[in-house]
């Protein structure tokens, strides 16, 4: 009993064996690793340079129309549920802004070659056949947009004097925006067709070359 009483204080003082200098520390847990990755991602984002060189005029006009539509929708909800006096013209103008976003956004997609397209067949076609077929598609696409320009202009001539429903404005303004969208699609289609002809392939034949644009 006497020996155990002396050994008890000694055991309390001695913390146990110390790790050797060559013993490696325990790796950080998954939580610490995820925190380090998040911090590193923020540091990389701080050093990332923002470039606006890839944007065209239709991009900025489309962006302005989008935020105008968002402001009109907010004003519509505010006047309806807060003021209890809905502004009827906000809904109509928001729809017209959406039309502008659609047509100008379509021109953006033509420039970036981001319209819906099927390139499955080109994987099995010989390269010369694929080149001819891709060129034919460029010609047909450009011709379609040119026909749409003429058709929209004819429509404006026929019904361009139609007034808006809630405002005393001419609805031809909306039709002219649609016409501008088709004109931009036609010009961008010409630009893409010439580019495809010069470089010798399109996105249908070589989709991997356009992945860096995403």
Helices and strands as residue ranges (DSSP letters): H 2-13, H 30-46, H 57-81, H 88-112, G 121-123, H 127-159, H 172-199, G 207-213
